[in-house]
Amino acid sequence: MNRVRIEVGKAVVGQDGAVTGLLIAVLARGHVLLEGVPGVAKTLLVRSFSRALGLDTKRIQFTPDLMPGDVSGSLVYDARTGEFEFRDGPVFTNIVLADEINRTPPKTQAALLEAMEERQVSADGVTRPLPDPFLVAATQNPIEHEGTYSLPEAQLDRFLLKLVVDVPSRDAELAVLQRHAAGFDPRTLADVHAVVGIDEIRAAQRAAASVAVTDDLLGYLVDLARATRQSPSVQLGVSPRASTALLAAAKAWAWLGGYPAITPDHVQTMLVPTWRHRIRLRPEAELEGVSVDAILTSVLQQTRVPI
C-alpha cells in the first residue's frame, strides 16, 4: 500500500490525504466521493490510483441526458439470433470514475445504488455480479450549482468517505508546474506502473478486516453516533450504517499504521470524512453558517473517550 502511495505521487502532487482516503476505501471495500473545484486533479488522482493498483477502470461522464442503462447496461436486440442479450455497462469494472455525478438526474444516479451496495446489477430478472474488487470514485464540484442535481441521502449514505480535494499549497503547485515544464503528460501517465496485484489487494482487505476492536471502542462509536442525533443544529443524524462505515474505515486506518487493534485516535481521525456527508443540518443552522465539520468536531470534543 505504501508502494501505491509512492507511485501515485509520480502523477499527483500535494494530495496525500486524498490518496490515503482512496487506499482506506479499497481496504474497507467502500466508495469515495471526491469534492473539489475544477482543476485540482480529481480525475487524474483516480486514474493514477487505479493504474498503480493494476485494476481496470472506466470513466462515466455524467450529463443531464444520461440514462440508467448507459451506466448499468441494457438489453440489446440481436438480429442474428432474434433474441435480446444483455450488454454490460461501464459499471462492470474494478474502479468506476463517476465524473461530475451531480450533473445527472436522480433517476440515473439511482442506477448506481444496487451496484454500490450489493455489488451486482439486476436486469430482466437476472442478477449479474460485478468484478471484485469494486470501487466507485465519484467527483462533484461544490461551487457550481446551475444544471446540477443534489445527491439524495440514500445515495450519499452509500459512500464510505467524502474527501475534500483542496487547492494545493504553493510548493506543491510549483512542483506541478515544474513537472509540466519537464514534459509530464497527464493523459498518458507513462511514469505510473502497477505495483500490486489483485491477490495482494484481497489479502490486504482481509488483513484490515481482521484488526481487533474492543467492546469499549464499539460503545464509543455508538455514543458518537447518538450524539449527532441529539445535536440541536442537526435535523438528521447518522444511521447505524454510518457507524459500521466508521468502524471499517478505522480498521483500515489502523492496519495502514501497523496497529493490531483500533484506538480512539483512529476513530477520531476517520470520523469527519466518514460522516460529513451523512448529516443534514437544520435550515436555521445553515443560515447561521454552521458547518457539518464543525458539528462533528464538537461531537468529538463532548463525547467521553474510553481509556
C-alpha positions as CSV (number, residue, x, y, z in Angstrom):
1,M,0.0,0.0,0.0
2,N,2.9,2.3,0.6
3,R,4.2,1.5,-2.8
4,V,0.9,2.5,-4.3
5,R,1.1,5.9,-2.5
6,I,4.6,6.5,-3.9
7,E,3.5,5.5,-7.4
8,V,0.5,7.8,-7.4
9,G,2.8,10.6,-6.2
10,K,4.6,10.4,-9.6
11,A,1.5,11.9,-11.2
12,V,-0.3,13.8,-8.4
13,V,1.3,16.3,-6.1
14,G,0.0,17.7,-2.8
15,Q,-3.0,15.4,-2.4
16,D,-1.6,12.9,0.1
17,G,-4.8,12.9,2.2
18,A,-6.9,12.0,-0.8
19,V,-4.6,9.2,-1.8
20,T,-4.7,7.8,1.7
21,G,-8.5,8.1,1.7
22,L,-8.7,6.1,-1.5
23,L,-6.4,3.4,0.0
24,I,-8.7,3.2,3.0
25,A,-11.8,2.9,0.8
26,V,-10.2,0.0,-1.1
27,L,-9.2,-1.8,2.1
28,A,-12.6,-1.2,3.7
29,R,-14.4,-2.2,0.4
30,G,-16.2,1.2,0.3
31,H,-16.7,4.0,-2.2
32,V,-15.4,7.6,-2.3
33,L,-17.0,10.9,-3.1
34,L,-14.3,13.5,-4.1
35,E,-15.4,17.1,-3.8
36,G,-13.3,20.0,-5.2
37,V,-13.3,22.8,-7.7
38,P,-12.2,22.0,-11.3
39,G,-8.6,21.6,-11.9
40,V,-7.3,20.1,-8.6
41,A,-6.5,16.7,-10.2
42,K,-9.6,14.7,-9.0
43,T,-9.8,12.7,-12.3
44,L,-6.0,12.4,-12.6
45,L,-5.9,11.1,-9.0
46,V,-8.4,8.3,-9.6
47,R,-6.8,7.3,-12.9
48,S,-3.3,7.1,-11.5
49,F,-4.5,5.3,-8.4
50,S,-6.2,2.6,-10.5
51,R,-3.1,2.2,-12.6
52,A,-0.9,1.8,-9.5
53,L,-3.2,-0.9,-8.3
54,G,-3.2,-2.7,-11.6
55,L,-7.0,-2.5,-11.8
56,D,-9.3,-2.0,-14.7
57,T,-11.1,1.4,-14.7
58,K,-13.8,3.0,-16.7
59,R,-15.0,6.6,-16.7
60,I,-18.6,7.7,-16.9
61,Q,-19.1,11.4,-17.7
62,F,-22.5,12.2,-16.0
63,T,-24.7,14.5,-18.1
64,P,-28.3,15.6,-17.8
65,D,-29.3,13.3,-20.7
66,L,-27.6,10.1,-19.4
67,M,-29.9,7.2,-18.9
68,P,-29.7,4.4,-16.3
69,G,-28.9,1.8,-19.0
70,D,-25.9,3.9,-20.0
71,V,-24.5,3.2,-16.6
72,S,-25.5,-0.4,-15.6
73,G,-26.1,-1.9,-19.1
74,S,-29.1,-2.7,-21.2
75,L,-30.8,-5.3,-23.2
76,V,-29.9,-5.1,-26.9
77,Y,-31.8,-7.0,-29.7
78,D,-29.5,-9.3,-31.7
79,A,-30.9,-9.6,-35.3
80,R,-28.8,-12.7,-36.0
81,T,-30.3,-14.8,-33.1
82,G,-33.7,-13.0,-32.8
83,E,-33.2,-12.6,-29.1
84,F,-32.3,-9.9,-26.6
85,E,-28.9,-10.0,-25.0
86,F,-27.5,-8.0,-22.1
87,R,-24.7,-5.6,-23.0
88,D,-22.5,-4.7,-20.0
89,G,-22.4,-1.1,-19.0
90,P,-19.3,0.7,-17.8
91,V,-20.1,-0.2,-14.2
92,F,-18.7,-3.7,-14.9
93,T,-15.1,-2.8,-14.0
94,N,-13.0,-2.6,-10.9
95,I,-12.9,1.2,-10.4
96,V,-15.7,3.3,-11.8
97,L,-14.8,7.0,-12.2
98,A,-18.2,8.8,-11.9
99,D,-17.2,12.2,-13.1
100,E,-19.5,15.1,-12.0
101,I,-22.1,12.7,-10.6
102,N,-24.4,15.6,-9.6
103,R,-24.9,16.6,-13.2
104,T,-27.3,13.8,-13.9
105,P,-30.9,13.4,-12.6
106,P,-31.7,11.2,-9.6
107,K,-33.2,8.6,-11.9
108,T,-29.7,7.9,-13.4
109,Q,-27.9,8.4,-10.1
110,A,-30.1,5.6,-8.7
111,A,-28.6,3.2,-11.3
112,L,-25.5,3.0,-9.0
113,L,-27.4,2.2,-5.8
114,E,-27.6,-1.6,-6.3
115,A,-24.1,-1.7,-7.7
116,M,-22.6,0.2,-4.8
117,E,-24.4,-1.7,-2.0
118,E,-24.9,-5.2,-3.4
119,R,-22.1,-5.2,-6.0
120,Q,-24.4,-6.6,-8.6
121,V,-26.7,-5.5,-11.4
122,S,-30.2,-6.9,-12.0
123,A,-31.8,-6.7,-15.4
124,D,-34.6,-8.7,-16.9
125,G,-34.8,-10.9,-13.8
126,V,-31.2,-11.9,-14.0
127,T,-28.6,-10.8,-11.4
128,R,-25.1,-10.3,-12.6
129,P,-22.2,-9.9,-10.2
130,L,-19.7,-7.1,-10.6
131,P,-15.9,-7.7,-10.6
132,D,-14.1,-7.9,-7.3
133,P,-12.6,-5.6,-6.0
134,F,-15.1,-2.9,-6.9
135,L,-14.9,0.8,-6.1
136,V,-16.9,3.8,-7.2
137,A,-15.0,7.1,-7.1
138,A,-17.4,9.9,-7.8
139,T,-16.5,13.6,-8.3
140,Q,-18.5,16.7,-7.9
141,N,-18.0,20.5,-8.0
142,P,-19.1,22.2,-4.8
143,I,-19.2,25.7,-6.3
144,E,-21.3,25.5,-9.5
145,H,-25.0,24.7,-8.9
146,E,-26.6,25.6,-12.2
147,G,-27.6,22.4,-14.1
148,T,-26.8,20.1,-11.1
149,Y,-28.9,17.8,-9.0
150,S,-28.3,17.2,-5.3
151,L,-27.4,13.7,-4.4
152,P,-30.2,12.1,-2.4
153,E,-29.4,10.9,1.2
154,A,-29.8,7.3,0.1
155,Q,-27.0,7.8,-2.5
156,L,-24.7,9.7,-0.2
157,D,-25.0,7.1,2.5
158,R,-23.5,4.5,0.1
159,F,-20.2,6.4,0.1
160,L,-17.8,5.3,2.7
161,L,-15.8,8.6,2.6
162,K,-16.3,12.1,1.4
163,L,-12.9,13.6,0.7
164,V,-12.4,17.4,0.1
165,V,-9.7,17.9,-2.5
166,D,-8.3,21.4,-1.9
167,V,-6.1,23.6,-4.0
168,P,-2.5,22.6,-3.3
169,S,0.0,24.6,-1.4
170,R,2.4,27.0,-3.1
171,D,5.3,24.5,-3.0
172,A,3.0,21.7,-4.4
173,E,1.7,23.9,-7.1
174,L,5.3,24.9,-8.0
175,A,6.2,21.2,-8.3
176,V,3.2,20.7,-10.6
177,L,4.4,23.4,-12.9
178,Q,8.0,22.1,-12.8
179,R,6.8,18.6,-13.9
180,H,4.7,20.0,-16.8
181,A,7.7,22.2,-17.8
182,A,9.8,19.0,-18.0
183,G,7.3,17.3,-20.3
184,F,4.9,15.5,-18.0
185,D,1.7,14.4,-19.8
186,P,-1.2,13.7,-17.5
187,R,-3.1,11.9,-20.4
188,T,-0.7,9.1,-20.8
189,L,0.6,8.5,-17.2
190,A,3.7,6.9,-18.7
191,D,5.6,7.0,-15.4
192,V,2.9,5.3,-13.3
193,H,3.0,1.5,-13.2
194,A,1.2,-1.3,-11.4
195,V,3.0,-2.2,-8.1
196,V,0.4,-4.6,-6.6
197,G,-1.9,-7.3,-7.9
198,I,-5.5,-8.3,-7.2
199,D,-4.4,-11.1,-4.9
200,E,-2.4,-8.7,-2.7
201,I,-5.3,-6.3,-2.6
202,R,-7.7,-9.0,-1.4
203,A,-5.1,-10.2,1.2
204,A,-4.8,-6.6,2.4
205,Q,-8.6,-6.3,2.7
206,R,-8.8,-9.5,4.8
207,A,-6.0,-8.3,7.0
208,A,-7.7,-4.9,7.5
209,A,-11.0,-6.5,8.4
210,S,-9.3,-8.7,11.0
211,V,-8.0,-5.8,13.0
212,A,-9.2,-6.2,16.6
213,V,-11.7,-3.9,18.4
214,T,-12.8,-3.9,22.0
215,D,-16.3,-3.5,23.4
216,D,-15.3,-0.2,24.9
217,L,-14.4,1.1,21.4
218,L,-17.7,-0.2,20.0
219,G,-19.5,1.7,22.8
220,Y,-17.6,4.8,21.9
221,L,-18.8,4.5,18.3
222,V,-22.4,4.2,19.4
223,D,-22.1,7.2,21.7
224,L,-20.6,9.3,18.9
225,A,-23.5,8.3,16.6
226,R,-26.1,9.1,19.2
227,A,-24.5,12.5,19.9
228,T,-25.0,13.5,16.3
229,R,-28.8,12.7,16.5
230,Q,-29.1,14.8,19.7
231,S,-27.3,17.9,18.4
232,P,-29.6,20.9,18.3
233,S,-28.2,22.0,14.9
234,V,-28.8,18.6,13.3
235,Q,-32.0,17.7,11.6
236,L,-30.9,14.2,10.5
237,G,-28.1,12.4,12.4
238,V,-26.1,9.4,11.2
239,S,-27.6,6.0,10.8
240,P,-26.3,2.6,12.1
241,R,-24.8,2.1,8.6
242,A,-22.6,5.2,9.3
243,S,-21.4,3.5,12.5
244,T,-20.4,0.4,10.6
245,A,-18.7,2.5,8.0
246,L,-16.7,4.3,10.6
247,L,-15.7,1.0,12.2
248,A,-14.5,-0.3,8.8
249,A,-12.6,2.9,8.0
250,A,-10.9,3.0,11.4
251,K,-9.8,-0.6,11.0
252,A,-8.3,0.2,7.6
253,W,-6.5,3.2,9.0
254,A,-5.2,1.2,12.0
255,W,-3.9,-1.5,9.7
256,L,-2.1,1.0,7.4
257,G,-0.4,2.3,10.5
258,G,0.6,-1.2,11.7
259,Y,-1.7,-1.4,14.7
260,P,-3.2,-4.8,15.7
261,A,-6.3,-3.1,17.1
262,I,-8.1,0.2,16.6
263,T,-7.7,3.0,19.2
264,P,-9.8,6.1,19.9
265,D,-7.3,8.1,17.8
266,H,-8.2,6.0,14.7
267,V,-11.9,6.6,15.2
268,Q,-11.4,10.3,15.7
269,T,-9.2,10.7,12.6
270,M,-11.7,8.9,10.4
271,L,-15.0,10.4,11.8
272,V,-15.2,13.6,9.8
273,P,-14.5,12.2,6.3
274,T,-16.8,9.2,7.1
275,W,-19.7,11.2,8.5
276,R,-19.6,14.7,6.9
277,H,-21.9,13.7,4.0
278,R,-24.4,11.7,6.1
279,I,-25.7,14.6,8.3
280,R,-28.4,17.1,7.4
281,L,-28.4,20.4,9.3
282,R,-31.5,22.3,10.3
283,P,-32.3,25.3,8.0
284,E,-31.7,27.8,10.7
285,A,-28.2,26.3,11.4
286,E,-27.4,26.6,7.7
287,L,-28.5,30.2,7.6
288,E,-26.2,30.9,10.6
289,G,-23.2,29.4,8.6
290,V,-22.8,26.3,10.8
291,S,-20.8,23.6,9.0
292,V,-21.1,19.9,9.3
293,D,-17.4,19.5,10.0
294,A,-17.7,21.9,13.0
295,I,-20.7,19.9,14.4
296,L,-18.7,16.7,14.2
297,T,-15.7,18.3,15.8
298,S,-17.9,19.5,18.6
299,V,-19.3,15.9,19.0
300,L,-15.8,14.5,19.3
301,Q,-14.9,17.1,22.0
302,Q,-18.1,16.4,24.0
303,T,-18.1,12.6,23.9
304,R,-16.3,10.7,26.6
305,V,-13.3,8.8,25.3
306,P,-12.8,5.3,26.7
307,I,-9.4,4.9,28.5
